[in-house]
Amino acid sequence: MVLAKESLVKEMLKMVRIEAGDEEDCMICLDELEVGFDAFQMPCSHTFHCDCIKKWLRHGHCCSIRQFKIPTN
């Protein structure tokens, strides 16, 4: 598996605050993204717990939902 380049991960992940009506589940751990919590949003608009997506991208370079790929170089 090709790993995402760490500096590009930091550039591409957007910190977002979960607001009322935006609640959904983190598709990595399957726990709810709760109102008021910070999360990371991928460029493909999927949102995850910060720790979940960081761990996920240490093992690959794709979104866990859609095969959006973070550049590897």
Backbone atoms as SQL, in Angstrom:
CREATE TABLE atoms (id INTEGER PRIMARY KEY, chain TEXT, resi INTEGER, resn TEXT, atom TEXT, x REAL, y REAL, z REAL);
INSERT INTO atoms VALUES
  (1, 'A', 1, 'MET', 'N', 0.846, -1.183, 0.000),
  (2, 'A', 1, 'MET', 'CA', 0.000, 0.000, 0.000),
  (3, 'A', 1, 'MET', 'C', 0.885, 1.237, 0.000),
  (4, 'A', 2, 'VAL', 'N', 0.527, 2.203, -0.799),
  (5, 'A', 2, 'VAL', 'CA', 1.249, 3.462, -0.885),
  (6, 'A', 2, 'VAL', 'C', 0.704, 4.399, 0.190),
  (7, 'A', 3, 'LEU', 'N', 1.596, 5.026, 0.946),
  (8, 'A', 3, 'LEU', 'CA', 1.174, 5.925, 2.012),
  (9, 'A', 3, 'LEU', 'C', 1.034, 7.359, 1.515),
  (10, 'A', 4, 'ALA', 'N', 0.101, 8.085, 2.116),
  (11, 'A', 4, 'ALA', 'CA', -0.067, 9.500, 1.809),
  (12, 'A', 4, 'ALA', 'C', 1.119, 10.266, 2.386),
  (13, 'A', 5, 'LYS', 'N', 1.597, 11.243, 1.669),
  (14, 'A', 5, 'LYS', 'CA', 2.687, 12.075, 2.159),
  (15, 'A', 5, 'LYS', 'C', 2.158, 12.943, 3.297),
  (16, 'A', 6, 'GLU', 'N', 2.814, 12.889, 4.456),
  (17, 'A', 6, 'GLU', 'CA', 2.306, 13.550, 5.657),
  (18, 'A', 6, 'GLU', 'C', 2.080, 15.049, 5.466),
  (19, 'A', 7, 'SER', 'N', 2.977, 15.720, 4.776),
  (20, 'A', 7, 'SER', 'CA', 2.801, 17.165, 4.590),
  (21, 'A', 7, 'SER', 'C', 1.566, 17.465, 3.734),
  (22, 'A', 8, 'LEU', 'N', 1.254, 16.602, 2.772),
  (23, 'A', 8, 'LEU', 'CA', 0.065, 16.803, 1.940),
  (24, 'A', 8, 'LEU', 'C', -1.206, 16.486, 2.721),
  (25, 'A', 9, 'VAL', 'N', -1.139, 15.524, 3.617),
  (26, 'A', 9, 'VAL', 'CA', -2.291, 15.212, 4.472),
  (27, 'A', 9, 'VAL', 'C', -2.651, 16.447, 5.283),
  (28, 'A', 10, 'LYS', 'N', -1.664, 17.082, 5.888),
  (29, 'A', 10, 'LYS', 'CA', -1.906, 18.270, 6.707),
  (30, 'A', 10, 'LYS', 'C', -2.504, 19.399, 5.877),
  (31, 'A', 11, 'GLU', 'N', -2.078, 19.534, 4.629),
  (32, 'A', 11, 'GLU', 'CA', -2.596, 20.582, 3.757),
  (33, 'A', 11, 'GLU', 'C', -4.030, 20.303, 3.319),
  (34, 'A', 12, 'MET', 'N', -4.368, 19.045, 3.104),
  (35, 'A', 12, 'MET', 'CA', -5.645, 18.696, 2.498),
  (36, 'A', 12, 'MET', 'C', -6.776, 18.464, 3.492),
  (37, 'A', 13, 'LEU', 'N', -6.454, 18.098, 4.735),
  (38, 'A', 13, 'LEU', 'CA', -7.501, 17.892, 5.727),
  (39, 'A', 13, 'LEU', 'C', -7.946, 19.242, 6.279),
  (40, 'A', 14, 'LYS', 'N', -9.236, 19.470, 6.285),
  (41, 'A', 14, 'LYS', 'CA', -9.794, 20.737, 6.763),
  (42, 'A', 14, 'LYS', 'C', -10.469, 20.491, 8.116),
  (43, 'A', 15, 'MET', 'N', -10.102, 21.288, 9.109),
  (44, 'A', 15, 'MET', 'CA', -10.730, 21.185, 10.428),
  (45, 'A', 15, 'MET', 'C', -12.110, 21.830, 10.356),
  (46, 'A', 16, 'VAL', 'N', -13.131, 21.096, 10.792),
  (47, 'A', 16, 'VAL', 'CA', -14.496, 21.620, 10.809),
  (48, 'A', 16, 'VAL', 'C', -15.109, 21.365, 12.176),
  (49, 'A', 17, 'ARG', 'N', -16.035, 22.216, 12.584),
  (50, 'A', 17, 'ARG', 'CA', -16.790, 22.036, 13.828),
  (51, 'A', 17, 'ARG', 'C', -18.140, 21.443, 13.447),
  (52, 'A', 18, 'ILE', 'N', -18.515, 20.341, 14.076),
  (53, 'A', 18, 'ILE', 'CA', -19.795, 19.702, 13.797),
  (54, 'A', 18, 'ILE', 'C', -20.911, 20.563, 14.399),
  (55, 'A', 19, 'GLU', 'N', -21.866, 20.943, 13.575),
  (56, 'A', 19, 'GLU', 'CA', -22.970, 21.794, 14.011),
  (57, 'A', 19, 'GLU', 'C', -24.287, 21.021, 13.946),
  (58, 'A', 20, 'ALA', 'N', -25.295, 21.524, 14.630),
  (59, 'A', 20, 'ALA', 'CA', -26.612, 20.887, 14.630),
  (60, 'A', 20, 'ALA', 'C', -27.077, 20.678, 13.190),
  (61, 'A', 21, 'GLY', 'N', -27.543, 19.515, 12.892),
  (62, 'A', 21, 'GLY', 'CA', -27.979, 19.170, 11.541),
  (63, 'A', 21, 'GLY', 'C', -26.892, 18.520, 10.710),
  (64, 'A', 22, 'ASP', 'N', -25.632, 18.618, 11.166),
  (65, 'A', 22, 'ASP', 'CA', -24.506, 18.026, 10.436),
  (66, 'A', 22, 'ASP', 'C', -24.075, 16.691, 11.029),
  (67, 'A', 23, 'GLU', 'N', -24.804, 16.225, 12.064),
  (68, 'A', 23, 'GLU', 'CA', -24.404, 14.994, 12.718),
  (69, 'A', 23, 'GLU', 'C', -24.447, 13.837, 11.726),
  (70, 'A', 24, 'GLU', 'N', -23.437, 13.036, 11.777),
  (71, 'A', 24, 'GLU', 'CA', -23.350, 11.813, 10.984),
  (72, 'A', 24, 'GLU', 'C', -22.392, 10.902, 11.715),
  (73, 'A', 25, 'ASP', 'N', -22.163, 9.725, 11.182),
  (74, 'A', 25, 'ASP', 'CA', -21.233, 8.798, 11.807),
  (75, 'A', 25, 'ASP', 'C', -19.874, 8.874, 11.125),
  (76, 'A', 26, 'CYS', 'N', -18.831, 8.735, 11.917),
  (77, 'A', 26, 'CYS', 'CA', -17.485, 8.571, 11.375),
  (78, 'A', 26, 'CYS', 'C', -17.459, 7.187, 10.740),
  (79, 'A', 27, 'MET', 'N', -17.182, 7.104, 9.467),
  (80, 'A', 27, 'MET', 'CA', -17.239, 5.820, 8.767),
  (81, 'A', 27, 'MET', 'C', -16.009, 4.952, 8.996),
  (82, 'A', 28, 'ILE', 'N', -15.143, 5.380, 9.881),
  (83, 'A', 28, 'ILE', 'CA', -14.008, 4.540, 10.267),
  (84, 'A', 28, 'ILE', 'C', -14.348, 3.799, 11.556),
  (85, 'A', 29, 'CYS', 'N', -14.723, 4.537, 12.604),
  (86, 'A', 29, 'CYS', 'CA', -15.030, 3.901, 13.895),
  (87, 'A', 29, 'CYS', 'C', -16.526, 3.653, 14.081),
  (88, 'A', 30, 'LEU', 'N', -17.361, 4.271, 13.242),
  (89, 'A', 30, 'LEU', 'CA', -18.817, 4.152, 13.254),
  (90, 'A', 30, 'LEU', 'C', -19.488, 4.836, 14.441),
  (91, 'A', 31, 'ASP', 'N', -18.742, 5.632, 15.217),
  (92, 'A', 31, 'ASP', 'CA', -19.337, 6.434, 16.281),
  (93, 'A', 31, 'ASP', 'C', -19.818, 7.759, 15.691),
  (94, 'A', 32, 'GLU', 'N', -20.791, 8.362, 16.369),
  (95, 'A', 32, 'GLU', 'CA', -21.360, 9.615, 15.890),
  (96, 'A', 32, 'GLU', 'C', -20.368, 10.775, 16.001),
  (97, 'A', 33, 'LEU', 'N', -20.387, 11.632, 15.003),
  (98, 'A', 33, 'LEU', 'CA', -19.676, 12.907, 15.064),
  (99, 'A', 33, 'LEU', 'C', -20.624, 13.856, 15.774),
  (100, 'A', 34, 'GLU', 'N', -20.311, 14.204, 17.006),
  (101, 'A', 34, 'GLU', 'CA', -21.241, 14.942, 17.854),
  (102, 'A', 34, 'GLU', 'C', -21.147, 16.454, 17.660),
  (103, 'A', 35, 'VAL', 'N', -22.284, 17.107, 17.843),
  (104, 'A', 35, 'VAL', 'CA', -22.375, 18.575, 17.740),
  (105, 'A', 35, 'VAL', 'C', -21.376, 19.209, 18.701),
  (106, 'A', 36, 'GLY', 'N', -20.642, 20.196, 18.192),
  (107, 'A', 36, 'GLY', 'CA', -19.674, 20.928, 18.998),
  (108, 'A', 36, 'GLY', 'C', -18.262, 20.373, 18.935),
  (109, 'A', 37, 'PHE', 'N', -18.087, 19.183, 18.401),
  (110, 'A', 37, 'PHE', 'CA', -16.764, 18.590, 18.319),
  (111, 'A', 37, 'PHE', 'C', -16.081, 18.986, 17.016),
  (112, 'A', 38, 'ASP', 'N', -14.755, 19.035, 17.060),
  (113, 'A', 38, 'ASP', 'CA', -13.965, 19.273, 15.852),
  (114, 'A', 38, 'ASP', 'C', -13.739, 17.954, 15.139),
  (115, 'A', 39, 'ALA', 'N', -13.705, 18.009, 13.817),
  (116, 'A', 39, 'ALA', 'CA', -13.472, 16.830, 12.991),
  (117, 'A', 39, 'ALA', 'C', -12.644, 17.269, 11.790),
  (118, 'A', 40, 'PHE', 'N', -12.119, 16.298, 11.056),
  (119, 'A', 40, 'PHE', 'CA', -11.400, 16.595, 9.823),
  (120, 'A', 40, 'PHE', 'C', -12.278, 16.231, 8.635),
  (121, 'A', 41, 'GLN', 'N', -12.278, 17.110, 7.643),
  (122, 'A', 41, 'GLN', 'CA', -13.012, 16.866, 6.411),
  (123, 'A', 41, 'GLN', 'C', -12.002, 16.663, 5.285),
  (124, 'A', 42, 'MET', 'N', -12.198, 15.590, 4.535),
  (125, 'A', 42, 'MET', 'CA', -11.350, 15.304, 3.378),
  (126, 'A', 42, 'MET', 'C', -11.767, 16.209, 2.218),
  (127, 'A', 43, 'PRO', 'N', -10.920, 16.379, 1.206),
  (128, 'A', 43, 'PRO', 'CA', -11.290, 17.182, 0.033),
  (129, 'A', 43, 'PRO', 'C', -12.531, 16.646, -0.679),
  (130, 'A', 44, 'CYS', 'N', -12.867, 15.370, -0.481),
  (131, 'A', 44, 'CYS', 'CA', -14.061, 14.785, -1.093),
  (132, 'A', 44, 'CYS', 'C', -15.311, 15.070, -0.262),
  (133, 'A', 45, 'SER', 'N', -15.179, 15.860, 0.818),
  (134, 'A', 45, 'SER', 'CA', -16.258, 16.306, 1.701),
  (135, 'A', 45, 'SER', 'C', -16.683, 15.294, 2.761),
  (136, 'A', 46, 'HIS', 'N', -16.049, 14.137, 2.844),
  (137, 'A', 46, 'HIS', 'CA', -16.362, 13.196, 3.915),
  (138, 'A', 46, 'HIS', 'C', -15.670, 13.647, 5.197),
  (139, 'A', 47, 'THR', 'N', -16.373, 13.497, 6.328),
  (140, 'A', 47, 'THR', 'CA', -15.898, 13.992, 7.608),
  (141, 'A', 47, 'THR', 'C', -15.672, 12.840, 8.574),
  (142, 'A', 48, 'PHE', 'N', -14.578, 12.924, 9.348),
  (143, 'A', 48, 'PHE', 'CA', -14.171, 11.858, 10.261),
  (144, 'A', 48, 'PHE', 'C', -13.665, 12.453, 11.567),
  (145, 'A', 49, 'HIS', 'N', -13.687, 11.638, 12.627),
  (146, 'A', 49, 'HIS', 'CA', -12.988, 12.030, 13.849),
  (147, 'A', 49, 'HIS', 'C', -11.533, 12.281, 13.480),
  (148, 'A', 50, 'CYS', 'N', -10.922, 13.268, 14.106),
  (149, 'A', 50, 'CYS', 'CA', -9.538, 13.635, 13.780),
  (150, 'A', 50, 'CYS', 'C', -8.589, 12.447, 13.938),
  (151, 'A', 51, 'ASP', 'N', -8.653, 11.771, 15.084),
  (152, 'A', 51, 'ASP', 'CA', -7.750, 10.643, 15.320),
  (153, 'A', 51, 'ASP', 'C', -8.000, 9.499, 14.344),
  (154, 'A', 52, 'CYS', 'N', -9.253, 9.257, 14.016),
  (155, 'A', 52, 'CYS', 'CA', -9.586, 8.152, 13.111),
  (156, 'A', 52, 'CYS', 'C', -8.951, 8.335, 11.738),
  (157, 'A', 53, 'ILE', 'N', -9.124, 9.519, 11.149),
  (158, 'A', 53, 'ILE', 'CA', -8.603, 9.717, 9.790),
  (159, 'A', 53, 'ILE', 'C', -7.081, 9.793, 9.792),
  (160, 'A', 54, 'LYS', 'N', -6.493, 10.330, 10.856),
  (161, 'A', 54, 'LYS', 'CA', -5.025, 10.353, 10.933),
  (162, 'A', 54, 'LYS', 'C', -4.477, 8.930, 10.950),
  (163, 'A', 55, 'LYS', 'N', -5.067, 8.064, 11.763),
  (164, 'A', 55, 'LYS', 'CA', -4.626, 6.658, 11.821),
  (165, 'A', 55, 'LYS', 'C', -4.861, 5.968, 10.486),
  (166, 'A', 56, 'TRP', 'N', -6.027, 6.214, 9.888),
  (167, 'A', 56, 'TRP', 'CA', -6.369, 5.588, 8.608),
  (168, 'A', 56, 'TRP', 'C', -5.333, 5.945, 7.542),
  (169, 'A', 57, 'LEU', 'N', -4.954, 7.213, 7.486),
  (170, 'A', 57, 'LEU', 'CA', -4.025, 7.660, 6.445),
  (171, 'A', 57, 'LEU', 'C', -2.574, 7.259, 6.719),
  (172, 'A', 58, 'ARG', 'N', -2.288, 6.741, 7.899),
  (173, 'A', 58, 'ARG', 'CA', -0.948, 6.189, 8.150),
  (174, 'A', 58, 'ARG', 'C', -0.773, 4.854, 7.439),
  (175, 'A', 59, 'HIS', 'N', -1.888, 4.265, 6.996),
  (176, 'A', 59, 'HIS', 'CA', -1.838, 2.946, 6.355),
  (177, 'A', 59, 'HIS', 'C', -2.194, 2.995, 4.874),
  (178, 'A', 60, 'GLY', 'N', -2.514, 4.154, 4.371),
  (179, 'A', 60, 'GLY', 'CA', -2.870, 4.274, 2.965),
  (180, 'A', 60, 'GLY', 'C', -3.071, 5.727, 2.584),
  (181, 'A', 61, 'HIS', 'N', -3.624, 5.951, 1.397),
  (182, 'A', 61, 'HIS', 'CA', -3.789, 7.329, 0.945),
  (183, 'A', 61, 'HIS', 'C', -5.168, 7.606, 0.353),
  (184, 'A', 62, 'CYS', 'N', -6.150, 6.784, 0.689),
  (185, 'A', 62, 'CYS', 'CA', -7.499, 6.949, 0.147),
  (186, 'A', 62, 'CYS', 'C', -8.509, 7.224, 1.247),
  (187, 'A', 63, 'CYS', 'N', -9.541, 7.950, 0.895),
  (188, 'A', 63, 'CYS', 'CA', -10.688, 8.130, 1.777),
  (189, 'A', 63, 'CYS', 'C', -11.276, 6.751, 2.045),
  (190, 'A', 64, 'SER', 'N', -11.781, 6.528, 3.255),
  (191, 'A', 64, 'SER', 'CA', -12.335, 5.219, 3.583),
  (192, 'A', 64, 'SER', 'C', -13.695, 4.971, 2.920),
  (193, 'A', 65, 'ILE', 'N', -14.329, 6.001, 2.394),
  (194, 'A', 65, 'ILE', 'CA', -15.659, 5.860, 1.787),
  (195, 'A', 65, 'ILE', 'C', -15.562, 5.796, 0.261),
  (196, 'A', 66, 'ARG', 'N', -14.968, 6.795, -0.306),
  (197, 'A', 66, 'ARG', 'CA', -14.810, 6.885, -1.748),
  (198, 'A', 66, 'ARG', 'C', -13.316, 6.848, -2.006),
  (199, 'A', 67, 'GLN', 'N', -12.921, 6.403, -3.123),
  (200, 'A', 67, 'GLN', 'CA', -11.504, 6.237, -3.393),
  (201, 'A', 67, 'GLN', 'C', -10.805, 7.537, -3.775),
  (202, 'A', 68, 'PHE', 'N', -11.158, 8.645, -3.094),
  (203, 'A', 68, 'PHE', 'CA', -10.407, 9.881, -3.275),
  (204, 'A', 68, 'PHE', 'C', -8.998, 9.637, -2.772),
  (205, 'A', 69, 'LYS', 'N', -8.017, 9.971, -3.563),
  (206, 'A', 69, 'LYS', 'CA', -6.625, 9.700, -3.191),
  (207, 'A', 69, 'LYS', 'C', -5.884, 10.992, -2.879),
  (208, 'A', 70, 'ILE', 'N', -5.208, 10.989, -1.733),
  (209, 'A', 70, 'ILE', 'CA', -4.299, 12.072, -1.390),
  (210, 'A', 70, 'ILE', 'C', -2.990, 11.784, -2.113),
  (211, 'A', 71, 'PRO', 'N', -2.385, 12.776, -2.750),
  (212, 'A', 71, 'PRO', 'CA', -1.127, 12.530, -3.458),
  (213, 'A', 71, 'PRO', 'C', -0.065, 11.897, -2.562),
  (214, 'A', 72, 'THR', 'N', 0.739, 11.056, -3.166),
  (215, 'A', 72, 'THR', 'CA', 1.770, 10.344, -2.425),
  (216, 'A', 72, 'THR', 'C', 3.152, 10.951, -2.618),
  (217, 'A', 73, 'ASN', 'N', 3.250, 11.987, -3.418),
  (218, 'A', 73, 'ASN', 'CA', 4.558, 12.639, -3.609),
  (219, 'A', 73, 'ASN', 'C', 4.405, 14.137, -3.740);
